[in-house]
Amino acid sequence: MEVLNDLYDYNLKIFQDNNLFKFSLDSLLLAEYVTIEKKDKNLLDLCSGNAPLPLIIAKNNNIDITGVEIQTEIYNLALKSIKKNNFSNIKMLNCNILDLKNYFPGNNFNIITCNPPFFKVNNNSLINNNNLKAIARHEITIKLEEIFAMVSLLLKENGSFYLVHRPERLEEIIKYANTYKLHLKEIIFIYTKLNRDAIMVLIKMKKNARIGVKVKSIIINKNTITYQNIFKDVSK
């Protein structure tokens, strides 16, 4: 069933469907993590879902945003949300990330963001019977390395790539980052409590940048009232 929700406390509205994959904390954190500079003219958001990140970024920044979502049902929700919030600087593409080379030339974007499917598909995978939710959670239509390859193609020299993912896949992320010349500049681990394993990792990379990375952390729990500017004193 389709519903119109508040996009947390951003004074924005977002269309969702109880039978589809809804926006979650990782999308909010990724949006807050992105830094937009005056020189940045455009941003590409991969695996956009119903567009929570483009909506949040567009609220506070004058930048051209392109969201990419493969699932038509969720793509249509994104279009409705963009129209509802009266944003003219967001456009959406309903396609596979692998097809983006047919839409854009190389070295095209200042910033690329991605909240991808977190889980591999193998014999032990517990895949949701709802195919729409399964595609959002598992690497059914796109694999992690394929994302890195496309980001490397489309990102401008020294452009920034922001990724949110699971800490247990950090080794793969570093391997692909090195392979595709997307050098890690900052890692932030997200915890719910001290002395617990991290539940999430946010990573900033730059294309063909100097080598050197900062590692930081932040705790987010039930007492966290808002996520707006949550990284202000951590990563800026």
C-alpha positions as CSV (number, residue, x, y, z in Angstrom):
1,M,0.0,0.0,0.0
2,E,1.4,3.4,-1.0
3,V,1.8,6.0,1.7
4,L,3.1,9.6,2.0
5,N,5.5,9.9,4.9
6,D,7.7,12.6,6.5
7,L,11.3,12.2,5.4
8,Y,12.4,12.0,9.1
9,D,12.9,15.6,10.3
10,Y,13.9,17.3,7.1
11,N,10.5,18.9,6.4
12,L,10.3,16.9,3.3
13,K,7.7,14.4,2.1
14,I,8.4,11.0,0.6
15,F,6.2,8.4,-1.1
16,Q,6.7,4.8,0.1
17,D,5.0,1.5,-0.3
18,N,4.7,-1.1,2.5
19,N,5.4,-3.9,0.0
20,L,8.6,-2.3,-1.3
21,F,12.0,-1.5,0.2
22,K,11.7,1.7,2.3
23,F,14.4,4.3,3.0
24,S,16.5,3.6,6.1
25,L,19.2,5.0,8.3
26,D,22.0,4.3,5.9
27,S,20.4,6.6,3.3
28,L,20.1,9.4,5.8
29,L,23.7,9.0,7.0
30,L,25.1,8.9,3.5
31,A,23.2,12.1,2.6
32,E,24.6,13.8,5.7
33,Y,28.1,12.6,5.0
34,V,28.3,14.2,1.5
35,T,30.1,17.5,1.3
36,I,29.1,19.9,-1.5
37,E,31.7,22.5,-2.5
38,K,31.1,25.6,-4.8
39,K,33.0,23.9,-7.6
40,D,30.7,20.9,-7.6
41,K,28.1,21.2,-10.4
42,N,26.6,17.8,-10.5
43,L,26.0,14.6,-8.4
44,L,25.0,11.1,-9.4
45,D,23.2,8.9,-6.9
46,L,23.4,5.2,-7.6
47,C,20.8,2.8,-6.2
48,S,18.6,5.7,-5.4
49,G,15.5,3.8,-4.2
50,N,12.7,6.3,-3.7
51,A,15.2,9.1,-3.7
52,P,15.8,10.0,0.0
53,L,19.4,11.1,-0.7
54,P,18.6,13.3,-3.7
55,L,15.8,15.0,-1.7
56,I,18.0,15.7,1.3
57,I,20.9,17.0,-0.9
58,A,18.6,19.2,-3.0
59,K,17.0,20.8,0.0
60,N,20.3,22.5,1.0
61,N,22.3,22.7,-2.2
62,N,22.1,24.2,-5.6
63,I,23.5,21.3,-7.6
64,D,22.2,19.2,-10.5
65,I,21.3,15.7,-9.2
66,T,20.7,12.5,-11.2
67,G,19.3,9.5,-9.3
68,V,19.4,6.0,-10.8
69,E,17.0,3.3,-9.8
70,I,16.5,0.0,-11.6
71,Q,13.1,-1.0,-10.2
72,T,10.3,0.7,-12.0
73,E,7.9,0.6,-9.0
74,I,10.3,2.4,-6.7
75,Y,11.5,4.7,-9.5
76,N,7.9,5.9,-9.9
77,L,7.7,6.6,-6.1
78,A,10.8,8.7,-6.4
79,L,9.3,10.8,-9.3
80,K,6.2,11.5,-7.1
81,S,8.4,12.5,-4.2
82,I,10.4,14.9,-6.3
83,K,7.3,16.5,-7.7
84,K,5.7,16.7,-4.3
85,N,8.6,18.6,-2.9
86,N,8.9,20.9,-5.9
87,F,12.5,20.1,-6.8
88,S,13.5,21.1,-10.4
89,N,17.2,20.1,-10.0
90,I,16.6,16.4,-9.5
91,K,16.0,14.0,-12.4
92,M,15.7,10.2,-12.3
93,L,16.8,7.4,-14.6
94,N,15.1,4.0,-14.6
95,C,17.9,1.8,-15.6
96,N,20.7,-0.6,-14.6
97,I,23.9,1.1,-13.4
98,L,25.7,-1.0,-16.1
99,D,23.8,1.0,-18.8
100,L,24.9,4.4,-17.6
101,K,27.8,4.5,-20.1
102,N,25.0,4.9,-22.7
103,Y,23.7,8.0,-21.0
104,F,26.9,9.9,-20.0
105,P,30.4,10.4,-21.2
106,G,33.4,9.5,-19.0
107,N,34.7,11.9,-16.4
108,N,31.3,13.6,-16.1
109,F,30.4,13.9,-12.4
110,N,31.9,15.9,-9.5
111,I,30.3,13.6,-6.9
112,I,28.9,10.1,-7.0
113,T,27.1,8.5,-4.1
114,C,25.9,4.9,-3.6
115,N,23.9,3.0,-1.1
116,P,24.1,-0.4,-2.8
117,P,22.7,-3.9,-2.1
118,F,24.8,-5.1,0.9
119,F,24.7,-8.8,0.4
120,K,26.2,-11.3,-2.0
121,V,24.2,-14.0,-3.7
122,N,25.5,-17.5,-3.0
123,N,24.2,-20.9,-1.9
124,N,23.8,-19.7,1.6
125,S,21.9,-16.5,0.8
126,L,18.6,-16.0,2.6
127,I,16.9,-14.1,-0.2
128,N,13.5,-12.4,0.4
129,N,10.6,-14.0,-1.5
130,N,9.5,-10.5,-2.5
131,N,11.7,-10.0,-5.6
132,L,11.6,-6.2,-5.2
133,K,13.0,-6.3,-1.7
134,A,15.5,-9.0,-2.7
135,I,16.9,-6.8,-5.5
136,A,17.4,-3.9,-3.0
137,R,19.2,-6.1,-0.5
138,H,21.2,-8.6,-2.6
139,E,23.6,-8.3,-5.5
140,I,21.1,-9.7,-8.1
141,T,21.2,-6.9,-10.7
142,I,24.6,-5.3,-9.8
143,K,27.8,-6.4,-8.1
144,L,30.1,-4.3,-5.9
145,E,33.0,-4.5,-8.4
146,E,30.7,-3.4,-11.2
147,I,29.7,-0.3,-9.2
148,F,33.4,0.6,-8.7
149,A,34.1,0.2,-12.4
150,M,31.3,2.4,-13.4
151,V,32.1,5.1,-10.8
152,S,35.7,5.1,-12.0
153,L,34.4,5.7,-15.6
154,L,31.9,8.4,-14.8
155,L,33.7,10.4,-12.0
156,K,35.8,13.4,-12.9
157,E,39.5,13.5,-11.9
158,N,39.8,14.2,-8.2
159,G,36.0,13.8,-7.9
160,S,34.5,12.3,-4.7
161,F,32.8,9.0,-4.3
162,Y,30.7,8.4,-1.2
163,L,29.7,4.9,-0.2
164,V,27.8,3.3,2.7
165,H,28.2,-0.4,3.3
166,R,28.6,-3.2,5.8
167,P,32.0,-3.3,7.7
168,E,32.4,-7.0,6.9
169,R,32.9,-6.2,3.3
170,L,35.6,-3.5,3.9
171,E,38.4,-5.7,2.6
172,E,36.6,-6.0,-0.8
173,I,35.9,-2.3,-0.9
174,I,39.5,-1.5,-0.4
175,K,40.6,-4.0,-3.1
176,Y,38.2,-2.5,-5.6
177,A,39.0,1.0,-4.7
178,N,42.7,0.3,-5.4
179,T,41.9,-1.5,-8.6
180,Y,39.8,1.4,-10.0
181,K,42.0,4.2,-8.7
182,L,39.4,5.5,-6.2
183,H,41.7,6.2,-3.3
184,L,40.2,6.1,0.2
185,K,40.4,9.5,1.9
186,E,38.2,8.9,5.0
187,I,36.4,6.0,6.8
188,I,33.8,6.5,9.5
189,F,32.6,3.5,11.4
190,I,29.1,3.7,12.8
191,Y,28.4,2.1,16.2
192,T,25.3,1.7,18.4
193,K,27.3,1.2,21.6
194,L,30.9,1.2,22.9
195,N,32.7,-2.2,22.8
196,R,30.3,-3.4,20.1
197,D,31.1,-4.2,16.5
198,A,30.4,-1.5,14.0
199,I,27.1,-1.8,12.2
200,M,27.9,0.4,9.2
201,V,30.8,2.0,7.4
202,L,30.8,5.3,5.5
203,I,33.7,5.8,3.1
204,K,34.9,8.8,1.0
205,M,37.1,8.2,-2.0
206,K,38.7,10.4,-4.6
207,K,39.6,9.5,-8.1
208,N,43.4,9.4,-8.7
209,A,44.0,11.4,-5.5
210,R,47.0,11.3,-3.3
211,I,47.3,8.3,-1.0
212,G,46.3,8.9,2.7
213,V,43.2,8.0,4.7
214,K,41.7,9.1,8.0
215,V,39.7,6.7,10.2
216,K,37.0,8.0,12.5
217,S,33.9,6.7,14.3
218,I,30.6,7.9,15.7
219,I,27.9,6.3,18.0
220,I,24.3,6.5,16.9
221,N,21.6,5.0,19.2
222,K,18.1,5.5,20.4
223,N,19.0,8.8,22.0
224,T,20.0,10.3,18.7
225,I,17.3,12.9,18.1
226,T,18.3,14.1,14.7
227,Y,20.8,13.1,12.0
228,Q,21.1,16.6,10.5
229,N,24.7,17.8,10.6
230,I,25.6,14.7,12.6
231,F,29.1,14.6,11.0
232,K,29.8,18.3,11.4
233,D,32.4,17.8,14.1
234,V,33.5,14.4,13.0
235,S,34.5,14.6,9.4
236,K,34.6,18.3,8.5
